[in-house]
């Protein structure tokens, strides 16, 4: 495609999405749910084709030298397809937020004033690797009454085409416009630049991927962006921690999956329990060949085979079998470290002290803060949102896992009966 061809193509997609958004905004809940159910049926019927398309993408990714974390994100399995189907069912089962009126109250003038929840309009979604995001984004945008334009990474083009066909079939079956969900069918990077600069067609952009992608979108966008830059997550093992719980939580948070934004990247341990906790954890991490990079006090306890952590290590989102470890003198030091070096994504404390747990919840400035739980729970599916379109570390307009409500806005509604202002 020439630059002009891509511009024409994107304009056509944008205009179609804007028209479809008017249909989805007024679509009844039953019709939206029918589209989700029909999409699930289409995925079941096309499972073999989807896996075959994904195999092409995975083979190309390996040939092009993509790292293991990226290949893991890209790969679809029967279990991950089952997860898509379960996510569709959960979104269909969720209450429809559109049209909900809250805070309705009488004013002295006699009018009633309240707020009605409404769709954002057209959502542009740009993401890397994970083809399951195609289904998650489509389902959440549709249920929340939005139209969406999806642009997956070039490495997942075959997978996304196969999934897009299932979505179109689901929409058509329910009598909704197939253009309510459009997957950009070109891998040309120029399409991204055009998508984020079409305020006449797109109301919000949600990028989901590496730091380079997020920074590019934030710099070029002419429409609002809901984003997170990275997932530098922490677990803090307090002086009053149950070390058995600490073992389970700190191991799961790091080793359950490496290439995800809610994996722990830095472990903080109170000096009162470090000599007991760290050797236990090192055995667990050694079993998974996790490379530890520790502060001086960590290396004094675990030995010089632990690499010395640099200042940069405290900033890193490794997305790999690498973990930074620091011994701290107090919870105050732990909180200060998290707020300075963390990405405001997800941080957890392991403690049996209720008062300290409450302080941690209050003072850690992150979109998800946890007590005695793995950071891996920071996920829309686990939070009961059905699925998520991303995890926002911004404070406006949504924060944390973005589900249905995060894809809506509110407008004031006024109910009167011939009232006029005197």
C-alpha positions as CSV (number, residue, x, y, z in Angstrom):
1,X,0.0,0.0,0.0
2,X,1.1,3.6,-0.7
3,X,0.8,6.2,1.9
4,X,-2.2,7.6,0.2
5,X,-3.8,4.1,0.0
6,X,-3.3,3.6,3.8
7,X,-4.7,7.1,4.5
8,X,-7.8,6.2,2.4
9,X,-8.1,2.8,4.1
10,X,-7.9,4.3,7.6
11,X,-10.4,7.0,6.8
12,X,-12.8,4.4,5.5
13,X,-12.4,2.3,8.7
14,X,-12.8,5.4,10.9
15,X,-16.0,6.6,9.2
16,X,-17.5,3.1,9.4
17,X,-16.6,2.8,13.1
18,X,-18.2,6.2,13.8
19,X,-21.4,5.1,12.1
20,X,-21.4,1.7,13.8
21,X,-20.9,3.4,17.2
22,X,-24.3,5.0,16.9
23,X,-25.8,1.5,16.4
24,X,-23.9,-0.1,19.3
25,X,-24.7,2.8,21.7
26,X,-28.4,2.1,21.4
27,X,-28.3,-1.7,21.0
28,X,-30.2,-3.6,23.7
29,X,-28.3,-5.8,26.1
30,X,-29.8,-9.0,24.7
31,X,-28.5,-8.2,21.2
32,X,-25.0,-7.4,22.5
33,X,-25.0,-10.6,24.5
34,X,-26.2,-12.6,21.4
35,X,-23.3,-11.3,19.4
36,X,-20.9,-12.4,22.2
37,X,-22.4,-15.9,22.3
38,X,-22.3,-16.2,18.5
39,X,-18.7,-15.1,18.5
40,X,-17.9,-17.9,21.0
41,X,-19.7,-20.4,18.7
42,X,-17.7,-19.2,15.7
43,X,-14.4,-19.6,17.7
44,X,-15.4,-23.1,18.7
45,X,-16.1,-24.0,15.1
46,X,-12.9,-22.4,13.8
47,X,-10.6,-23.7,16.6
48,X,-8.4,-25.7,14.3
49,X,-8.1,-22.9,11.8
50,X,-7.2,-20.4,14.6
51,X,-4.5,-22.7,15.9
52,X,-3.1,-23.3,12.4
53,X,-3.0,-19.5,11.8
54,X,-1.3,-19.0,15.1
55,X,1.3,-21.7,14.3
56,X,2.3,-19.6,11.3
57,X,2.8,-16.5,13.4
58,X,4.8,-18.4,16.1
59,X,7.0,-20.0,13.4
60,X,7.7,-16.6,11.8
61,X,8.4,-15.1,15.3
62,X,11.0,-17.7,16.1
63,X,12.6,-17.3,12.6
64,X,12.8,-13.5,13.2
65,X,14.5,-14.0,16.6
66,X,11.7,-12.8,18.9
67,X,12.6,-13.5,22.6
68,X,10.9,-16.2,24.6
69,X,8.7,-13.8,26.5
70,X,7.3,-12.4,23.3
71,X,6.8,-15.9,21.8
72,X,4.9,-17.0,24.9
73,X,2.6,-14.0,24.6
74,X,2.0,-14.8,21.0
75,X,1.3,-18.5,21.4
76,X,-2.3,-19.8,21.4
77,X,-3.1,-23.1,23.0
78,X,-6.4,-25.0,23.5
79,X,-6.3,-23.8,27.1
80,X,-5.9,-20.1,26.0
81,X,-8.7,-20.4,23.5
82,X,-10.8,-21.9,26.3
83,X,-9.9,-18.8,28.3
84,X,-11.2,-16.6,25.5
85,X,-14.5,-18.5,25.5
86,X,-14.8,-18.2,29.2
87,X,-14.0,-14.5,29.0
88,X,-16.8,-14.0,26.4
89,X,-19.3,-15.8,28.6
90,X,-18.3,-13.7,31.7
91,X,-18.6,-10.5,29.8
92,X,-22.0,-11.5,28.5
93,X,-23.1,-12.4,32.1
94,X,-22.0,-9.0,33.5
95,X,-24.6,-6.3,34.1
96,X,-24.8,-3.8,31.2
97,X,-23.6,-0.5,32.4
98,X,-25.1,1.6,29.6
99,X,-28.1,3.7,30.5
100,X,-27.6,3.2,34.2
101,X,-28.7,6.4,36.1
102,X,-27.2,7.0,39.5
103,X,-27.1,9.8,42.1
104,X,-30.6,11.0,41.1
105,X,-31.7,13.7,43.6
106,X,-34.2,16.5,43.8
107,X,-32.9,20.1,43.8
108,X,-34.7,22.9,45.5
109,X,-36.1,24.0,42.2
110,X,-38.0,20.8,41.9
111,X,-35.9,19.2,39.1
112,X,-34.2,15.9,39.5
113,X,-30.5,15.7,38.6
114,X,-28.5,12.5,38.1
115,X,-25.8,10.8,36.0
116,X,-26.3,8.4,33.1
117,X,-23.6,6.0,32.0
118,X,-22.8,6.2,28.3
119,X,-20.3,4.7,25.9
120,X,-17.0,6.5,25.0
121,X,-17.8,6.1,21.3
122,X,-15.0,4.7,19.1
123,X,-12.1,3.0,20.9
124,X,-8.8,2.5,19.1
125,X,-6.7,-0.3,20.5
126,X,-3.1,-0.9,19.6
127,X,-1.4,-4.0,21.1
128,X,1.5,-6.4,20.6
129,X,1.8,-10.1,20.4
130,X,-1.2,-11.4,22.4
131,X,-3.9,-12.4,20.0
132,X,-6.3,-13.1,22.9
133,X,-6.4,-9.3,23.3
134,X,-8.4,-9.2,20.1
135,X,-11.3,-11.1,21.7
136,X,-11.0,-9.4,25.1
137,X,-11.0,-5.9,23.5
138,X,-13.9,-6.7,21.1
139,X,-16.1,-8.2,23.8
140,X,-15.6,-5.4,26.3
141,X,-16.0,-2.6,23.7
142,X,-19.2,-4.2,22.3
143,X,-20.8,-4.8,25.7
144,X,-20.1,-1.3,26.8
145,X,-21.8,0.1,23.6
146,X,-18.6,1.2,21.8
147,X,-17.3,0.5,18.4
148,X,-13.6,-0.4,18.1
149,X,-10.7,-0.4,15.7
150,X,-8.1,-3.0,16.6
151,X,-4.5,-3.0,15.5
152,X,-2.5,-6.0,16.6
153,X,1.2,-6.5,16.1
154,X,2.5,-7.6,12.7
155,X,3.8,-10.8,14.5
156,X,0.2,-11.9,15.1
157,X,-1.4,-10.9,11.8
158,X,-2.6,-14.4,10.8
159,X,-4.0,-15.1,14.3
160,X,-5.9,-11.8,14.4
161,X,-7.3,-12.3,10.9
162,X,-8.7,-15.7,12.0
163,X,-10.2,-14.2,15.1
164,X,-11.6,-11.2,13.3
165,X,-13.6,-13.5,11.0
166,X,-15.2,-15.1,14.1
167,X,-16.1,-11.6,15.5
168,X,-17.7,-10.6,12.2
169,X,-19.7,-13.7,12.1
170,X,-20.9,-13.1,15.7
171,X,-21.9,-9.5,15.0
172,X,-23.8,-10.5,11.8
173,X,-25.6,-13.3,13.5
174,X,-26.9,-10.8,16.1
175,X,-27.9,-8.2,13.5
176,X,-25.2,-5.7,14.5
177,X,-23.0,-4.0,12.0
178,X,-19.8,-6.0,11.3
179,X,-18.0,-2.7,11.3
180,X,-18.6,-2.4,15.1
181,X,-15.3,-4.3,15.5
182,X,-12.7,-3.8,12.8
183,X,-9.2,-5.3,12.8
184,X,-6.7,-3.4,10.8
185,X,-5.6,-5.7,8.0
186,X,-2.2,-4.1,7.2
187,X,1.1,-4.4,9.1
188,X,2.3,-1.0,7.9
189,X,3.3,1.2,10.8
190,X,1.8,4.2,9.1
191,X,-1.6,2.9,10.0
192,X,-0.8,3.3,13.7
193,X,0.2,7.0,13.2
194,X,-3.1,7.7,11.3
195,X,-5.3,5.8,13.9
196,X,-4.0,7.9,16.8
197,X,-4.5,11.2,14.9
198,X,-8.2,10.9,13.8
199,X,-10.2,12.7,16.5
200,X,-13.0,13.1,14.1
201,X,-13.4,9.3,14.1
202,X,-11.7,8.0,17.3
203,X,-12.5,9.1,20.9
204,X,-9.8,7.3,22.9
205,X,-6.7,5.2,22.2
206,X,-5.6,2.3,24.4
207,X,-2.1,1.1,23.7
208,X,-1.0,-2.2,25.2
209,X,2.6,-3.4,24.7
210,X,6.2,-2.5,25.3
211,X,7.5,0.8,26.6
212,X,8.6,1.9,23.2
213,X,5.1,1.5,21.7
214,X,3.4,3.3,24.6
215,X,5.9,6.3,24.4
216,X,5.3,6.5,20.6
217,X,1.5,6.6,21.0
218,X,1.6,9.1,23.8
219,X,3.8,11.4,21.7
220,X,1.8,11.2,18.5
221,X,-1.8,10.9,19.7
222,X,-4.2,13.7,19.0
223,X,-6.9,11.9,21.1
224,X,-6.9,10.9,24.8
225,X,-4.8,7.9,25.7
226,X,-5.4,5.3,28.4
227,X,-2.1,3.7,29.0
228,X,0.4,2.0,31.2
229,X,4.1,2.3,30.6
230,X,5.4,-0.8,32.3
231,X,4.8,-3.3,35.1
232,X,7.6,-2.9,37.6
233,X,5.8,-4.8,40.4
234,X,7.0,-5.4,44.0
235,X,6.4,-7.8,46.8
236,X,7.5,-6.7,50.3
237,X,8.0,-9.3,52.9
238,X,7.4,-7.6,56.3
239,X,9.1,-8.4,59.6
240,X,5.8,-9.9,60.8
241,X,5.2,-12.0,57.7
242,X,4.2,-15.7,57.7
243,X,7.2,-17.0,55.8
244,X,5.3,-20.0,54.4
245,X,2.9,-17.5,52.9
246,X,5.8,-15.4,51.7
247,X,7.4,-18.4,50.0
248,X,4.2,-19.1,48.0
249,X,3.4,-15.5,47.2
250,X,6.9,-14.4,46.2
251,X,7.5,-17.6,44.1
252,X,4.2,-17.3,42.3
253,X,4.5,-13.6,41.7
254,X,7.8,-14.1,39.9
255,X,7.6,-17.6,38.3
256,X,4.0,-18.2,37.4
257,X,4.6,-16.4,34.1
258,X,7.6,-14.1,33.3
259,X,6.4,-12.2,30.3
260,X,3.4,-10.4,31.8
261,X,3.0,-7.0,33.3
262,X,1.8,-8.2,36.7
263,X,4.9,-10.4,37.4
264,X,7.0,-9.3,40.3
265,X,10.3,-7.7,39.2
266,X,11.7,-6.6,42.6
267,X,11.5,-8.4,46.0
268,X,11.9,-6.3,49.1
269,X,12.6,-8.1,52.5
270,X,12.6,-6.6,56.0
271,X,16.0,-7.0,57.6
272,X,14.5,-8.8,60.6
273,X,13.5,-11.8,58.5
274,X,15.9,-11.6,55.6
275,X,18.4,-14.2,57.0
276,X,15.5,-16.7,57.3
277,X,13.4,-15.7,54.2
278,X,16.0,-15.3,51.5
279,X,17.7,-18.7,51.6
280,X,14.3,-20.4,51.5
281,X,13.3,-18.3,48.5
282,X,16.7,-18.8,46.7
283,X,16.1,-22.5,46.6
284,X,12.7,-22.0,45.0
285,X,14.1,-19.5,42.5
286,X,17.1,-21.8,41.7
287,X,14.6,-24.6,40.8
288,X,13.4,-22.3,38.0
289,X,16.9,-20.9,37.1
290,X,15.9,-17.4,38.1
291,X,18.8,-15.0,38.1
292,X,19.0,-12.9,41.3
293,X,20.4,-9.4,41.4
294,X,20.8,-8.3,45.0
295,X,21.9,-5.4,47.1
296,X,25.0,-5.7,49.3
297,X,23.0,-7.1,52.3
298,X,21.3,-9.6,50.0
299,X,24.6,-10.8,48.7
300,X,26.0,-11.0,52.2
301,X,23.2,-13.5,53.1
302,X,23.0,-15.5,49.9
303,X,26.6,-15.4,48.7
304,X,28.6,-13.8,45.8
305,X,26.9,-16.0,43.2
306,X,24.1,-13.5,43.4
307,X,24.9,-10.7,41.0
308,X,25.2,-7.2,42.4
309,X,22.2,-5.1,41.6
310,X,22.8,-1.7,39.9
311,X,20.7,1.4,40.2
312,X,19.1,0.5,36.9
313,X,17.9,-2.8,38.2
314,X,15.4,-1.1,40.6
315,X,13.8,0.5,37.5
316,X,13.6,-2.7,35.3
317,X,10.6,-4.5,34.0
318,X,12.6,-7.7,33.1
319,X,9.7,-9.8,31.7
320,X,12.2,-12.7,32.1
321,X,13.6,-15.1,34.8
322,X,15.5,-12.2,36.5
323,X,14.6,-10.7,39.9
324,X,16.0,-7.8,41.8
325,X,16.2,-8.3,45.6
326,X,16.7,-5.7,48.3
327,X,16.9,-5.9,52.1
328,X,15.2,-2.9,53.7
329,X,15.3,-1.6,57.3
330,X,11.6,-0.8,57.6
331,X,8.3,-0.7,55.9
332,X,8.8,3.1,55.4
333,X,11.9,2.3,53.4
334,X,10.0,-0.3,51.4
335,X,7.1,2.1,50.6
336,X,9.6,4.8,49.6
337,X,11.4,2.4,47.3
338,X,8.2,1.3,45.6
339,X,6.9,4.8,45.1
340,X,10.3,6.0,43.7
341,X,11.1,3.1,41.4
342,X,7.8,1.4,40.8
343,X,5.5,1.9,37.8
344,X,2.3,2.3,39.9
345,X,1.0,-1.0,38.5
346,X,0.8,-3.6,41.3
347,X,2.5,-4.0,44.7
348,X,1.9,-6.5,47.5
349,X,2.8,-6.8,51.2
350,X,3.1,-10.1,53.1
351,X,2.4,-9.4,56.8
352,X,0.3,-10.6,59.7
353,X,0.1,-7.1,61.1
354,X,-3.3,-5.6,60.3
355,X,-2.2,-2.0,61.1
356,X,0.9,-2.2,58.8
357,X,-1.2,-3.8,56.1
358,X,-3.6,-0.8,56.2
359,X,-0.8,1.7,56.1
360,X,0.7,-0.1,53.0
361,X,-2.7,0.0,51.3
362,X,-3.0,3.7,52.0
363,X,0.5,4.9,51.2
364,X,1.6,2.8,48.2
365,X,0.6,4.9,45.1
366,X,-0.3,2.1,42.7
367,X,-3.3,1.1,40.7
368,X,-3.5,-2.2,42.6
369,X,-2.2,-2.7,46.1
370,X,-2.5,-6.2,47.8
371,X,-2.1,-7.8,51.2
372,X,-0.9,-11.4,51.4
373,X,-1.6,-12.1,47.7
374,X,0.4,-12.6,44.5
375,X,0.7,-9.7,42.1
376,X,-0.4,-12.1,39.4
377,X,-4.0,-11.5,40.6
378,X,-3.9,-8.0,39.0
379,X,-6.1,-8.9,36.1
380,X,-9.5,-8.1,34.9
381,X,-10.5,-11.7,34.7
382,X,-9.4,-12.3,38.3
383,X,-11.1,-9.2,39.5
384,X,-14.4,-10.3,38.1
385,X,-14.5,-7.9,35.2
386,X,-14.9,-10.7,32.7
387,X,-11.8,-9.6,30.8
388,X,-9.8,-6.5,30.6
389,X,-8.8,-4.2,27.7
390,X,-5.6,-3.2,29.6
391,X,-4.3,-2.1,32.9
392,X,-4.0,1.6,33.3
393,X,-1.4,3.2,35.6
394,X,-2.7,6.6,34.8
395,X,-5.1,8.4,37.2
396,X,-7.5,9.7,34.5
397,X,-9.9,8.5,33.4
398,X,-9.6,4.9,34.5
399,X,-7.0,3.2,36.8
400,X,-6.1,-0.4,37.2
401,X,-7.7,-3.2,35.0
402,X,-10.0,-1.5,32.5
403,X,-13.2,-3.4,32.1
404,X,-16.7,-2.3,31.2
405,X,-17.0,0.7,33.4
406,X,-13.6,2.0,32.3
407,X,-14.9,2.1,28.7
408,X,-17.8,4.4,29.6
409,X,-18.3,7.9,30.7
410,X,-21.2,9.7,32.4
411,X,-23.4,12.6,31.4
412,X,-25.7,14.6,33.5
413,X,-29.5,14.0,33.1
414,X,-32.2,16.4,34.3
415,X,-35.8,15.4,34.8
416,X,-38.4,18.0,35.0
417,X,-42.1,18.5,34.5
418,X,-42.4,21.9,32.8
419,X,-39.8,23.5,35.2
420,X,-38.3,26.8,34.2
421,X,-35.5,28.7,36.0
422,X,-36.7,31.8,37.8
